């Protein structure tokens, strides 16, 4: 099955999904049946308001057209077209291009600035190796085999991703630093959010948080200023089958983010323990219950995450500074 | 609910103050989600009317919504309750199909079977699949409207498709 097509209709249409869409569209909601619901046309407005309405509408239309054209140009990219690259070695620079399948290696004294089509930029650090996997208007994937890269994009979620030996880091309108060597790595998000899909588990990491990468999986996200005791306990739990209790003993209120991730990962019999600790740090909203959390109801975890005010990963456009 | 829903706060506040165009925009934003939730529970012929009921109910009870940011989840709950209530007060007519070799009728029959197969799944999967396959919403759009995380939507879509395929294959054996 073509996962991209099922997710957002990008890529090659999946035959089975497309067939079901075609069959089932006859049941689609008919927007014309809106008589019972108030619409913009029914909004009462005085005569003066009606006179200025055409001008406001024309101005809004102009802004939309110009803004839309600029956005369309930003996101449009011919499939497979090579990315511009600037190689920086000491004080000298040279330009080249990175095509699909091409490998770019930097030595200990060289770095490279790579344009991610028109949606952002990635700086490849010294001693790194990357390959361009795919590039289309809707999806750009770079592979980091080893080394360090700093990415900064401004695009709809999941437009840009970096494949690593530990999994896939998908940008959600953000900036992040990714380091990988052998099967060890670290992801540090500096703006927006990153979704990291490992072999067995996924993490959604907000700005300010880091996660270890090891054995094909991400560890539990935690803030970069987490106490050493917490970082050590997380490392032991995530990668060495260590106990949960040292984590619970060393979390601060700010580490609610980490406990939320753990709620989805700990064994069911341990969820109550995590719930109690998290509830002391950040009381759950009304709709979240201990029984529901123990029962594994992910919507409750989402509600709790929402109540923490971690920022909006769906409002990717708010991180417009990453486009500059 | 979710890590962050679409920012409906200004529209919800304006609707509470009697701005009907604001409520119209909420309708435009959420009608497909509501239709999918309703269609997951009632026959297609009833779904459109029930969608109207859900929005009228929401308009009437909007003052009871305490957190404007949770509008999507709140509306989804109303839709589920109304659709479940429809079942309690109605006897669902079984749609009989005539045996025919006409291609169009065969396709209609296939569509009915696909719809029934989706409706046989658990709520999380059938609602997400209705939004994706019937309403044509994308995964990110479903997450934005329902307030679920993209991860949850992705899981629902993949597991739901797997179960749907099994249900359809089981039905053809």
Interface residues (C-beta under 8 A of the other chain):
Chain A: X1 X3 X6 X7 X8 X9 X16 X17 X20 X21 X23 X24 X25 X26 X27 X28 X29 X30 X31 X33 X34 X36 X37 X38 X39 X40 X41 X42 X43 X44 X156 X157 X158 X195 X202 X204 X287 X298 X299 X302 X303 X305 X306 X310 X311 X312 X313 X314 X315
Chain B: X1 X2 X3 X4 X5 X6 X7 X19 X20 X21 X23 X24 X25 X27 X28 X31 X32 X35 X36 X39 X44 X47 X48 X51 X52 X55 X56 X59 X69 X73 X107 X108 X110 X111 X114 X115 X132 X133 X134 X135 X136 X138 X139 X140 X143 X144 X147 X148 X149 X150 X151 X152 X154 X157 X158 X161 X164 X165
